[in-house]
Amino acid sequence: MTQTKSPMARIIIYIVLALFTIYNVLPFGWTIMNSVKLPKDANARTPRFVFSPTGENYADLWLNASPEDFAPYGLALILIIFALIVIGFSAPRIPAPNSLVYIGCIFAGVIVAIGLPRVVNTAEFYDYLINSVIVTLGTLCVSLSIGALAGYGLARFRHVVSVYILVIALAFRSLPSLALVLPFYYLGQLSGLYDTHILLIFCLVAVNQPFTIWMLRSFFMEIPREIEEAAMIDGAGRLRSFISVIVPIMWPGIITTGLFTLLLAYNDFLLARILTQINWTLPIGIAQFTGGEDPGHVTLAAAASVSTTLPILVVIIFFQKYLIRGLASGAVKG
């Protein structure tokens, strides 16, 4: 690929890229606008771009208390979130492994999220957030743990059985979700785990596991065998060399795979809707505002969509360096 030297060609390229960016950002921008509109402004026949913004939609979505009562807690929550974001961005300057800093920030955020209902009268949508956090983190931990070991084994011990396992995993991944919902539902009824986080986590892991195995195996294939063999010569066992030598090298690939797993578990609708009756997650909570005839549901759905997207944006910003490095891994071999 050669770089163009024509000024006119560059201007055209920049204009096309700007229009493409606007085209992709405009729907989310419109959703943000609707989230701070009154129902009469959001449902106006002519789109209104000039209006008086309000935070009532977010207050109605998250709280059963008045915004005035929540004000001191909200200020403290904003300060905590801001502090965690600053710590996350300052991780390279902190005398500790970046991974531990990020995990500490995530753990602190989870503790704050779980403890908030004890001091504030939160609405039902907040329970959906807690359910999503539990299911997403559970799916992430189980899926990456199994996928890393399986991907490493399939990358190092090449045999015809490994090929069969990979083909079966790919075939299972290619099945439509509807083909798996009824067996999972029947399994939940038989085991008594229906409408529990455990059942949803196990089902999401089962659906996502072939993807994690294939993706992590491709990263392991790029790591020379000599690295772990050198560690084993120095006295480390295979498991020790895997944890102490291979995993640190594989960290960008693990984070990349983890982000894709996180998105799948966080945004899943079908499995969560069929396998839960009360413990709904955020996508199902949003859906209850999109099918009603109440005009106020338009603004509530917009506020719910924005609130659901923001945590994912924060996570992507934290791990964007590892994401880019992981996606580019293997593109250039030295």
C-alpha positions as CSV (number, residue, x, y, z in Angstrom):
1,M,0.0,0.0,0.0
2,T,1.5,3.4,-1.1
3,Q,0.7,6.7,0.4
4,T,-1.1,9.1,-1.9
5,K,0.7,12.5,-2.5
6,S,-2.2,14.3,-4.2
7,P,-3.7,17.0,-1.9
8,M,-7.1,16.6,-3.6
9,A,-7.1,12.8,-3.1
10,R,-6.3,13.4,0.6
11,I,-9.1,15.9,1.0
12,I,-11.6,13.4,-0.6
13,I,-10.4,10.6,1.7
14,Y,-10.7,12.8,4.8
15,I,-14.2,13.9,3.7
16,V,-15.3,10.3,3.2
17,L,-13.8,9.2,6.5
18,A,-15.5,12.2,8.3
19,L,-18.9,11.3,6.7
20,F,-18.5,7.7,7.6
21,T,-17.7,8.6,11.2
22,I,-20.7,10.9,11.4
23,Y,-22.9,8.1,10.0
24,N,-21.7,5.7,12.7
25,V,-21.9,8.2,15.6
26,L,-25.2,9.9,14.7
27,P,-27.5,7.1,16.0
28,F,-25.8,7.1,19.4
29,G,-25.7,10.9,19.5
30,W,-29.4,10.9,18.8
31,T,-30.0,8.4,21.6
32,I,-28.1,10.6,24.0
33,M,-30.2,13.6,23.0
34,N,-33.4,11.6,23.6
35,S,-32.2,10.4,27.0
36,V,-32.2,14.0,28.3
37,K,-35.4,15.1,26.6
38,L,-38.9,15.3,28.1
39,P,-41.3,12.8,26.5
40,K,-43.2,15.6,24.7
41,D,-39.9,16.7,23.0
42,A,-38.8,13.1,22.2
43,N,-42.2,12.2,20.6
44,A,-42.7,15.5,18.7
45,R,-43.7,15.1,15.1
46,T,-40.9,17.4,14.0
47,P,-37.5,16.5,15.5
48,R,-36.5,19.1,18.1
49,F,-32.8,19.9,18.4
50,V,-33.3,22.9,20.8
51,F,-34.9,21.8,24.1
52,S,-34.4,22.1,27.8
53,P,-32.3,19.0,28.9
54,T,-33.4,17.1,32.0
55,G,-32.0,14.3,34.1
56,E,-35.4,13.0,35.2
57,N,-35.2,10.0,32.8
58,Y,-32.0,8.7,34.5
59,A,-33.4,9.4,37.9
60,D,-36.6,7.5,37.1
61,L,-34.6,4.6,35.6
62,W,-32.2,4.1,38.4
63,L,-33.8,5.4,41.6
64,N,-36.9,5.0,43.7
65,A,-35.9,8.0,45.7
66,S,-36.0,11.7,44.8
67,P,-32.9,13.1,43.1
68,E,-32.5,15.5,46.0
69,D,-32.1,12.7,48.5
70,F,-29.6,10.9,46.1
71,A,-27.5,14.1,45.5
72,P,-24.9,13.5,48.2
73,Y,-24.5,9.8,47.3
74,G,-24.4,10.6,43.6
75,L,-21.6,13.1,44.2
76,A,-19.7,10.5,46.2
77,L,-20.3,7.9,43.5
78,I,-19.0,10.3,40.8
79,L,-15.9,11.0,42.8
80,I,-15.2,7.3,43.3
81,I,-15.7,6.6,39.6
82,F,-13.5,9.5,38.6
83,A,-10.8,8.3,41.0
84,L,-10.9,4.7,39.6
85,I,-10.7,6.1,36.0
86,V,-7.6,8.3,37.0
87,I,-6.0,5.3,38.7
88,G,-6.7,3.2,35.6
89,F,-5.1,5.7,33.2
90,S,-2.2,6.2,35.6
91,A,-1.5,2.4,35.8
92,P,1.9,2.6,33.9
93,R,3.2,5.1,36.5
94,I,2.2,3.0,39.5
95,P,4.9,0.7,40.8
96,A,2.8,-2.4,40.3
97,P,1.9,-4.7,37.3
98,N,-0.7,-2.9,35.1
99,S,-2.9,-6.0,35.1
100,L,-3.1,-5.9,39.0
101,V,-4.1,-2.2,38.9
102,Y,-6.8,-2.8,36.3
103,I,-8.1,-5.8,38.2
104,G,-8.1,-3.8,41.4
105,C,-10.1,-1.0,39.8
106,I,-12.6,-3.4,38.4
107,F,-12.9,-5.2,41.8
108,A,-13.4,-1.8,43.6
109,G,-16.1,-0.8,41.1
110,V,-17.9,-4.1,41.6
111,I,-17.8,-3.7,45.4
112,V,-19.2,-0.2,45.1
113,A,-21.9,-1.4,42.8
114,I,-23.0,-4.2,45.1
115,G,-22.9,-2.0,48.2
116,L,-24.8,1.0,46.7
117,P,-28.4,-0.5,47.2
118,R,-27.6,-0.8,51.0
119,V,-27.5,3.0,51.3
120,V,-29.7,4.2,48.4
121,N,-33.2,3.1,47.4
122,T,-32.4,2.0,43.8
123,A,-34.9,1.0,41.2
124,E,-35.4,-2.4,39.5
125,F,-33.1,-1.5,36.6
126,Y,-30.2,-1.4,39.0
127,D,-30.8,-5.0,39.9
128,Y,-30.5,-5.8,36.1
129,L,-27.1,-4.1,36.2
130,I,-25.9,-6.2,39.1
131,N,-27.2,-9.4,37.3
132,S,-25.3,-8.4,34.2
133,V,-22.1,-7.7,36.1
134,I,-22.3,-11.1,37.9
135,V,-23.1,-13.0,34.7
136,T,-20.5,-11.2,32.6
137,L,-17.6,-11.6,35.1
138,G,-18.5,-15.2,35.8
139,T,-18.6,-16.0,32.1
140,L,-15.4,-14.2,31.5
141,C,-13.5,-16.0,34.3
142,V,-14.7,-19.5,33.4
143,S,-14.4,-19.1,29.7
144,L,-10.9,-17.6,29.7
145,S,-9.6,-20.2,32.2
146,I,-10.9,-23.2,30.2
147,G,-10.1,-21.6,26.9
148,A,-6.5,-20.7,27.8
149,L,-5.7,-24.3,28.9
150,A,-7.5,-25.9,26.0
151,G,-6.0,-23.5,23.4
152,Y,-2.5,-24.1,24.8
153,G,-3.0,-27.8,24.8
154,L,-4.3,-27.9,21.2
155,A,-1.5,-25.6,20.1
156,R,1.3,-27.6,21.6
157,F,0.1,-31.2,21.3
158,R,-0.7,-31.5,17.6
159,H,-2.5,-34.7,16.8
160,V,-5.4,-35.9,14.7
161,V,-7.5,-35.8,17.8
162,S,-6.8,-32.1,18.1
163,V,-8.1,-31.5,14.6
164,Y,-11.3,-33.4,15.5
165,I,-11.8,-31.3,18.6
166,L,-11.3,-28.1,16.7
167,V,-13.7,-29.1,14.0
168,I,-16.4,-30.2,16.5
169,A,-15.9,-26.9,18.4
170,L,-16.3,-24.9,15.2
171,A,-19.4,-26.9,14.2
172,F,-20.9,-26.3,17.7
173,R,-20.2,-22.6,17.3
174,S,-21.9,-22.4,13.9
175,L,-25.2,-23.7,15.4
176,P,-27.9,-21.0,15.7
177,S,-28.7,-19.9,19.3
178,L,-32.3,-21.1,18.9
179,A,-31.0,-24.6,18.5
180,L,-29.4,-24.5,21.9
181,V,-32.0,-22.6,24.0
182,L,-34.5,-25.5,24.5
183,P,-31.9,-28.0,25.6
184,F,-30.5,-25.4,28.0
185,Y,-34.0,-24.6,29.3
186,Y,-34.7,-28.3,29.8
187,L,-31.4,-28.8,31.6
188,G,-32.2,-25.9,33.9
189,Q,-35.6,-27.3,34.8
190,L,-34.2,-30.7,35.5
191,S,-31.3,-29.4,37.6
192,G,-33.3,-26.8,39.5
193,L,-31.0,-24.1,38.3
194,Y,-33.6,-22.3,36.2
195,D,-33.6,-18.5,36.7
196,T,-30.1,-18.5,38.4
197,H,-26.9,-16.9,37.5
198,I,-25.1,-20.2,37.5
199,L,-27.2,-21.6,34.7
200,L,-26.9,-18.5,32.6
201,I,-23.1,-18.4,33.1
202,F,-22.7,-22.1,32.2
203,C,-24.8,-21.7,29.1
204,L,-22.9,-18.6,27.9
205,V,-19.6,-20.3,28.5
206,A,-20.8,-23.3,26.5
207,V,-21.8,-21.0,23.6
208,N,-18.7,-18.9,23.7
209,Q,-16.1,-21.6,24.5
210,P,-15.4,-22.6,20.9
211,F,-14.6,-19.0,20.0
212,T,-12.2,-18.6,23.0
213,I,-10.4,-21.9,22.2
214,W,-9.9,-21.1,18.5
215,M,-8.8,-17.5,19.2
216,L,-6.4,-18.3,22.1
217,R,-5.0,-21.3,20.1
218,S,-4.1,-18.9,17.3
219,F,-2.2,-16.7,19.8
220,F,-0.4,-19.7,21.3
221,M,0.7,-20.8,17.9
222,E,2.7,-17.6,17.5
223,I,4.8,-18.3,20.7
224,P,7.9,-20.4,20.0
225,R,8.2,-23.6,21.9
226,E,11.8,-22.8,22.8
227,I,10.6,-20.2,25.4
228,E,8.8,-22.7,27.6
229,E,11.3,-25.4,26.9
230,A,14.0,-23.1,28.3
231,A,11.9,-22.6,31.5
232,M,11.4,-26.3,31.8
233,I,15.2,-26.9,31.5
234,D,15.6,-24.5,34.4
235,G,13.4,-26.7,36.5
236,A,9.9,-25.4,36.0
237,G,7.1,-27.8,35.2
238,R,4.8,-27.4,32.3
239,L,2.0,-25.8,34.3
240,R,4.6,-23.5,36.0
241,S,6.1,-22.5,32.7
242,F,2.6,-21.9,31.3
243,I,1.6,-19.6,34.2
244,S,4.9,-17.8,34.7
245,V,6.3,-17.6,31.1
246,I,3.5,-18.1,28.5
247,V,0.7,-16.2,30.1
248,P,2.7,-12.9,30.5
249,I,3.6,-13.1,26.9
250,M,0.0,-14.0,25.9
251,W,-1.5,-11.2,28.0
252,P,-2.6,-9.0,25.0
253,G,-4.2,-12.0,23.3
254,I,-6.0,-13.0,26.5
255,I,-7.3,-9.5,27.0
256,T,-8.4,-9.3,23.4
257,T,-10.3,-12.6,23.7
258,G,-11.7,-11.5,27.0
259,L,-13.1,-8.3,25.6
260,F,-15.0,-10.3,22.9
261,T,-16.2,-12.7,25.5
262,L,-17.3,-9.7,27.7
263,L,-19.3,-8.2,24.8
264,L,-21.0,-11.5,24.1
265,A,-22.1,-12.1,27.7
266,Y,-22.9,-8.5,28.4
267,N,-25.1,-8.0,25.4
268,D,-26.8,-11.4,25.2
269,F,-30.5,-11.2,25.0
270,L,-31.9,-14.6,23.8
271,L,-30.4,-16.9,26.4
272,A,-31.0,-14.4,29.3
273,R,-34.6,-14.0,28.3
274,I,-35.4,-17.7,28.0
275,L,-33.3,-18.9,31.0
276,T,-34.4,-16.3,33.5
277,Q,-37.7,-15.2,34.8
278,I,-36.8,-12.7,37.5
279,N,-33.0,-12.2,37.3
280,W,-33.0,-10.3,34.1
281,T,-30.0,-8.6,32.6
282,L,-29.6,-5.2,31.1
283,P,-30.6,-6.1,27.5
284,I,-33.9,-7.5,28.7
285,G,-34.4,-4.4,30.9
286,I,-34.0,-2.2,27.9
287,A,-36.4,-4.3,25.8
288,Q,-39.3,-3.7,28.3
289,F,-39.2,0.0,27.3
290,T,-39.3,-0.6,23.6
291,G,-42.5,-2.4,23.1
292,G,-45.0,-0.4,25.2
293,E,-47.4,2.4,24.2
294,D,-46.4,4.7,27.0
295,P,-44.7,7.8,25.3
296,G,-42.4,8.1,28.3
297,H,-40.8,4.8,27.4
298,V,-39.0,6.4,24.5
299,T,-36.9,8.6,26.8
300,L,-36.4,5.8,29.3
301,A,-35.2,3.4,26.6
302,A,-32.7,6.0,25.4
303,A,-31.5,6.6,29.0
304,A,-31.2,2.8,29.5
305,S,-29.2,2.4,26.3
306,V,-26.8,5.1,27.1
307,S,-26.3,3.8,30.7
308,T,-25.7,0.3,29.4
309,T,-23.1,1.5,26.9
310,L,-21.0,3.6,29.2
311,P,-19.5,0.7,31.2
312,I,-18.4,-1.0,28.0
313,L,-16.8,2.2,26.7
314,V,-14.8,2.6,30.0
315,V,-13.6,-1.0,29.8
316,I,-12.6,-0.6,26.1
317,I,-10.7,2.7,26.9
318,F,-8.8,1.0,29.7
319,F,-7.7,-2.0,27.6
320,Q,-7.4,-0.4,24.2
321,K,-3.6,-0.7,24.2
322,Y,-3.8,-4.4,24.8
323,L,-6.7,-4.8,22.4
324,I,-4.7,-3.2,19.5
325,R,-1.6,-5.1,20.4
326,G,-3.6,-8.4,20.5
327,L,-5.4,-7.8,17.3
328,A,-2.1,-7.0,15.5
329,S,-0.3,-10.0,17.0
330,G,1.1,-12.2,14.4
331,A,0.7,-9.7,11.6
332,V,4.5,-9.2,11.5
333,K,6.9,-12.0,12.2
334,G,10.5,-11.2,13.0
